[in-house]
Each structure stands twice: as structure tokens, then as C-alpha cells.
Amino acid sequence: MSALSLLPARRPVPGVFVALTLTLAIGWLVVLLDGGQLFNQSTTVSLLHVAAGLGLVAVGQTLVILGGSLDLSVAYVISLSTLVAAETMNGSDGALLPAIGLALAVSAGVGLLNGLLVTKLRVNAFIATLGVGLLLKGYLDNGYDGPAGTTAPTLVQSLGYQRIGPVPLSFLLLVAVTAAAWFALSKTRFGHHLVAVGGDPEVARLSGVRNDRILVTAHVLCSMCAGLAGIYLASRLGSGAPRVGTEGLYDLESIAAVVIGGTALAGGRGGVIGTVGGVLLLASIDAIFNQLEVDAFFKQVIRGAIIIAAVAVYARRAMRKAAA
């Protein structure tokens, strides 16, 4: 085993959790002055549901970005997986497990295609995944005018709406997926090699890392996380939705959460814990603005400002480290 494979995955920047704490504190005060209440059960449940859907996608996005790649097809994979799952279930609990398996398999196939385009044909990840996303968009637009299929009642009742206290079962699923991703990045050869490939592909290759295999695996896992998010959304909606991924802006939102969480867009630095912090920050901003009934346009302006500020802070920090 090379010395490179023994390198630990970089820990995420904890600043996102400071920002999250400040955001919740200021938001609570502003909502209170406006006559509302931020930390009630309904708001908390809604916030965690939003975080669960976006978080599942963002964890997968973290993996490909850590490897120096990107995935812009996740929004369409989400939409496709809702349809595959709901149409396969067709309202039957007996088809629940086959439907979940098929949705994840289709998602993995899309990830495999993305990975092969990036590694074997050497297509830029931005172009490759955008192109695959547009292919899926064409299929969805041509094949579906609206919702299709029916989600199994058991899935709707459990993953869609069941909770333990104020914590939805879907958020516990996000915690489990995050823990698995953290373990893979921190404790396995795959994780160490993925960080190495993102940091310097040539050095990683000379050290014996199979760059192509690592990146293809990361893309497959990313698409499977998007597929899992699609299954969750199907449980919430009760059917498949051909535009739920794009209308939710899950492609850009997931990248934003990753960047806010401290993962470098160039790869090689970051982690899934910071990404979850970024997801919770974005979900908290949504919850606060919803309580204040803020205009949707202004919400997007604030989101954009936060992302720019986060990237600027991390860029300056990287420059200081390089100069030291």
C-alpha cells in the first residue's frame, strides 16, 4: 500500500456550523419580533424534511466534487427515480422492494454513464453530466405530461411521513447515509484515494491509484444518492413526478450546500459533515423566510450572497495557507 493511500481525508471546515448557529439565533429573534415562532414542531419537521431531500443529493455530490469532478444530472436522476419507483410499485406494498431496487439500479446506470464519459472519453465533467441530464430531460418531457404511478402506502406512511418526536424518518435516513459516506471517506482505501485524486490526479496515478475506477465509483454513488432522494420524494408526493428534481433546483442547491460546507470545488479537500451543515443552513434560511413570508426572488438573492461569501472566505483561507 502506498503512503498516499494512508493519508486521512481532510476534515470539513467547522465555520458552517457557527454560521448555522448564528442564522438560527438571529432568525429566531427576527421571527419573534414579527409575532411568529420559529422553533415550533411544525417548522422543525418541515425544516428537517427539506434537509433530508437536499441532504441525500448533496452527500453524493460531495463525493464527486472531492474527486475533482461534478454532477449536473442529479436533478433529472431524481425525477426519473420517482417515476421508476412509483410506476413499479403501482400502489402495491408487495412491489416495494423491487421498485426501490430498480430505481437505485437505474440511478447507478446513469452514474456509470457519467463516470465513463468523464474518465474514458475525457469529456469535461460539467459538459458530460449536463449532456446526460439533457438526455434524461428529453425522455421525461416526451414521455410524461404530469405525475405517474402510485407510491406504495407503506412507503408513504413510513419514509414519507413517519417521525420520532419532531425528527422525520427521512432525516434519520440522511444521518445513516452521511455516516456511511463519512466512514468510507475517513476509514477506507476508496475514501483516501478519492481525496488523493481530487488533490492531484497525476501524483495519485504515479502512487498507484486507479484514478478512473475511483471516479467512476464516485459518480455511481452520487447518482444512487440522487436516486434515494427520488424515492424519498415519491413517498412524500404519493406518485412519480417528472419535474420535481428540476423544480427543486437540486443540482445547483446540492453544489451550493457542498461549497458552503467547506468542500473545495477543485477537489481534494472537504467532507460530508460540512455538507450536512450547509444543507441545514440552506434549509434554515428557507424556514425563516417562510415564517416571515419573504418574497421568493429575495430568498434567492440571499442564497446567492451566502454562496459567494462562503467561496470568498474559503478562497482567502486557502491563499493564506499557500503563502504561509
N, C-alpha and C positions, 0 to 999 in steps of 0.2 A: 504493500500500500504506500502511495506517495505521501510526502509530507503535506502536500496541498490538500489531500483528502481529509487530513486531521484538523484542518482549520475550522473553528467554530463559526456558525452563522452569526452575522452581526446582529446585535440587539437593536430593537427599534428605538427611535428617539422618544423619550417619555414626555416630551413637551406637549404632545397631543392631548394627554390626559390632564395636564394643567389647563390647557385651553378648554377642554370639555368641562372641567370643574367650574372655571370662571364663567363659561357660557351658561351653564345651568343656574349658577348663583345669580348672575345678572338677569337672566331670563325670568327666574322665579320672582325677583323683585319687581321687574317691569310689569309682568302679568298681574302680580298682586296689586300694584298701583292702578292697574287698568280695571280692577274689580274681579279678576278671574283667579283661578287656582291651577298652577302648573303641575304640582305633584299629587294629582288625584289618580285613582285607579284607572279610569278610562283613558286618560292621557298617557299614563305609563304603559298600559297594554298596547295602545296604538303605536307608541314610540318603539317598543320592542318588536312589534310586528314589522314595522318599516325596516328596522335594523336587521331583522332576520333575513328578509329577502335580499336586500342590498349586500349584507354581510357575506352570504353564501357566494355571491358572484365575486365580491371583492377579494375574498380569500384565494379563490382560484386565480384572479387577476394578479395577485401578489406573486404567485409562483412564476408566472411567465415574465413579469417585469423584473423580478430578481435575476432571472436568467438573461436579461438584456433583450427580451422580446416584448410583445404586446398582443392583445386580442380585442379587436373591434367587432367581432362577430357574436359576442356573448348575448347581446340583446335579442338577436334573431334565434339563437340557440334556445334561449328561454321561451320565446313564443312557440317554437317548434316542439319543444318538450312538453309544454302544456297540452298541445293538441295530440301528440302521440300518447301521452298518459291518459287523457280524458277519453279519447276515442277508443283506446284499447280497453279501458275499464267499462265504458258504456253503462255506467251506473251499477255495475256488479262488483260486490266485495270479493267474489271469487277470482276476479281478474286483476286484483290489486297488485299482487307481487309481480306477475308477468308484465303488467303495464309499467311499473316502476323500473323493472329490469330493461325493458325495451327502450324506454325514454333515456335511461342512462347510457345504453349501448349506442343509440343514435347520436347522442351528445358526444360520446367518446369517438365515434367515427368522424364527426366534424372536427374535433380536436386533432385527430390523427392527420386529417387532410391539411389542416393549418400547419401542423408541425412539419409535415413532409414538404409542403411548399416553401417553408422558411429554410429548412435545413438541406434538402436535396436539390431543389431548383434555385436556391439562393435568392428567393424573392423577399424584398423588404417586408418585415412583419406587418407594418402599417398597411401596405398595399395588399399583401396576401390575405390577411384576415378581413380587411374591408371588402375585398373581392368575394370571398366566401360568404360574408354577410349579405352582400347584394344578391348573390345567387339564391340564398335562403329567402331573402325578401321577395324575389321574383316568384318563387314557389308559393310562398304564403299569400301574396297578393293575388296570384292567379287561381289558387285553389280554395281560398276561403273569403267569404264576404263578412263573416261575423263569427261569434262563438260556435264551437262544435264539440260534440261529445258530452258525456256526463261523468263527473268525478264520482268515485265510489263513496257512498255515505260514511263508511268507516274512516276514510282518509280525511274527509271534510270535518268530521267531528273531532278527530284526534289532532292531526298536524295543522289543520286549518283553524280550529277554534279552542281546542282544549288548552288549559293552562293550570299551573300550580301556583296558587295565590295570584299575584299580578304578572307572573312570568309565563308567557306562552310556550307551549311545547316546541314551537318552531325556533324560538330563541335558544332553547336548550340544544336543539339540533345544530344551530350555529356554533354554540360553545363546543360541542363534540367535534365538529369539522375543524374548527380552529385549533383545538388541542391536538388533533391528528396531524394537521399541517405543521404546527409548531414542533411536534415530535420529529416529523420527517425532516424538517429543516435543521434542527438542532442536534439530533441524535443518530442520523443515518448517513450513509455514504452519498445517497442521492442528494440530500439537502446540502451537504458540504460541497459536492461537485457543482450543483446548480448555482450556488453563490460564487464559486470559482469561475464558472463560465461567464456569469454576468459581470464579474470584476475584470477579467482579462481572458478572452477566449483563446488567444494564442498561447499564453502561459499555461492555461488549463490543458490545452491539447498536448503541449510538449511534456506535461507532467503525467500524461497517460489517461486523461479524462476523455471519455467518448462524448464529445460535445453534442453531436447530432442526436444521439439517443437520449441524453438528458433533456434537451429542449423539446423533443417530440413528446416525451413523458410529461413534461410540464404543461404543454398545450393540451394533451389529453385530459389531464387532471383539471385544468382550467375549464374546459368545456363540460366536464362532468359536474363540476360545482355549479355551472350555469344551468345544467340540466336538473340538478337537485333544486335549485331556486325555482325553476319552471314547475316542477312537481308540487312544490310548496304553494306557488301562486295558483295552480289548478285546484288545490284543496281549498284555497280561500274563495276562488271565484265559482267553483262548482262545475266548471267546464273549461275547455281549451280556448285560448284567446290569441288570435294570430298577430295582434299588435301590442300585447301587454308589455313585451320587452322594450320595444322602441318608445312607446308612450311613457314608460317609466324611466327612460334615459339610462338604463342600467349599464350601457357601455361606458359613457362618459362619467357617470356617477361612481362607478366602481374604480375607474382610474383616479378620479379625484380623491376618493377615500384612501387609496393606496398612497398617493403622494402626500396627502395631509398626515397620514400615519408615519411618514418618515422614510419610506422606501424610495430610493433614488431611481428616477426614470431610466437612467443609463444602466441600471442593474448593479448587482454585487453588494448592495447594502440595504438593510431593512428587515422587515419581518411581519408576520401575520398579527401579532399582538397590537402593534401600532396601527395596522389597518383596521382592526376592530374598533380601536379608539377613534379613528377617522370616520368610520361608519356611524358610531354613536354620536359624534359631533354633528354630522350632517342631519341625522335623524332628530337630534335635539333642537337644532335650528328650525327644522320643519315644524316640530311640535310647538315651539314658542311662537313662531309666526302664525300658525293656525289658530292658536289661542288669541292672538292679537288681531286676527283677520287681516293680515298684511297682504297687499297686492302681490299676485304671483310673479309679475315682472320684477318687482323689487326684491323678492326672495332670490331670484336667480342672480341679480346684481350682487347681493351679499355673498352668495355662494362663490361667485367668480372672484370677488375680492379676497375671500378667505383662502382660496386655492392659490392665487397669485402671491399672497403674503406668505403662505406656507412654503412655496417653492423658493421665494426670495430668501427666507430665513435659512433654509437648508443649504441653498447655494452659497450664501455668505459664510456659513459654518464650514462648508467644505473648502472654501477658499482659505479660511484661516488655518485649517488643518494642513492644507497643502503648503502654506507659507511657513508653518512652524518647523 
